[in-house]
Amino acid sequence: MDYHFKQEYSKDAYEIGFCIGEEEYLNKGIGKIIIEKLEEKISEMGGKEILADPDEENIVSIKTFLSNGFIKIKNHAYGKKI
């Protein structure tokens, strides 16, 4: 997949982020579900791409984005065309 990072977001691009703060909910697949639901909603709203910029040290979050089809596009930014 060819992906070019846009310096300026288009009306079709959405940036997402989420936080699962309670330890008892970590490693339960909740992040994956959140991303899937956000992707569905963004698609319904006419979105064409989703961007995310997780903290570099948040390996679990990065792995969650990658498992949902995101690719690294710049530094610590990840994106997915929908």
C-alpha positions as CSV (number, residue, x, y, z in Angstrom):
1,M,0.0,0.0,0.0
2,D,1.3,3.4,-0.9
3,Y,0.6,6.0,1.8
4,H,1.7,9.6,1.8
5,F,1.5,11.6,5.0
6,K,-0.5,14.8,4.5
7,Q,0.8,17.9,6.3
8,E,-2.6,19.4,6.2
9,Y,-5.6,17.1,7.0
10,S,-8.3,16.9,4.4
11,K,-11.9,16.9,5.3
12,D,-11.8,13.2,4.7
13,A,-9.1,12.5,7.3
14,Y,-9.7,11.8,10.9
15,E,-7.2,11.5,13.8
16,I,-8.1,9.1,16.6
17,G,-6.8,8.3,20.0
18,F,-8.0,6.4,23.0
19,C,-6.9,5.6,26.6
20,I,-7.7,2.5,28.6
21,G,-6.7,3.6,32.1
22,E,-7.9,0.7,34.3
23,E,-5.3,-2.1,34.4
24,E,-8.1,-4.7,34.7
25,Y,-9.2,-3.9,31.1
26,L,-5.8,-4.1,29.5
27,N,-4.9,-7.0,27.2
28,K,-8.6,-7.9,26.7
29,G,-9.0,-6.7,23.1
30,I,-10.9,-3.6,24.0
31,G,-8.5,-1.3,22.1
32,K,-9.0,-3.3,18.9
33,I,-12.8,-3.1,19.3
34,I,-12.6,0.7,19.9
35,I,-10.6,1.2,16.7
36,E,-13.0,-1.0,14.7
37,K,-16.0,1.0,16.0
38,L,-14.3,4.3,15.3
39,E,-13.4,3.2,11.8
40,E,-17.1,2.2,11.2
41,K,-18.3,5.5,12.4
42,I,-15.7,7.5,10.4
43,S,-16.6,5.6,7.3
44,E,-20.3,6.3,7.8
45,M,-19.4,10.0,8.0
46,G,-17.5,9.9,4.7
47,G,-14.0,9.6,6.1
48,K,-11.4,8.2,3.8
49,E,-8.4,7.9,6.1
50,I,-7.6,7.6,9.8
51,L,-4.5,8.9,11.5
52,A,-3.1,8.1,14.9
53,D,0.0,9.4,16.8
54,P,0.5,7.1,19.8
55,D,3.3,7.8,22.3
56,E,6.5,6.1,21.1
57,E,6.9,4.1,24.3
58,N,3.3,2.8,24.2
59,I,4.2,-0.4,22.4
60,V,0.8,-2.0,23.2
61,S,-1.1,0.8,21.5
62,I,1.2,0.7,18.5
63,K,0.7,-3.0,18.1
64,T,-3.1,-2.5,18.4
65,F,-3.0,0.0,15.5
66,L,-0.8,-2.3,13.4
67,S,-3.1,-5.3,14.0
68,N,-6.0,-3.1,12.8
69,G,-4.3,-2.5,9.5
70,F,-2.5,0.8,10.2
71,I,0.9,1.4,8.8
72,K,3.7,3.7,10.0
73,I,3.7,6.8,7.9
74,K,6.0,9.3,9.6
75,N,8.0,9.3,12.8
76,H,5.5,8.0,15.3
77,A,2.4,8.6,13.2
78,Y,0.3,5.8,11.8
79,G,-2.4,5.8,9.2
80,K,-5.0,3.7,7.4
81,K,-7.0,4.3,4.3
82,I,-10.6,3.2,4.5
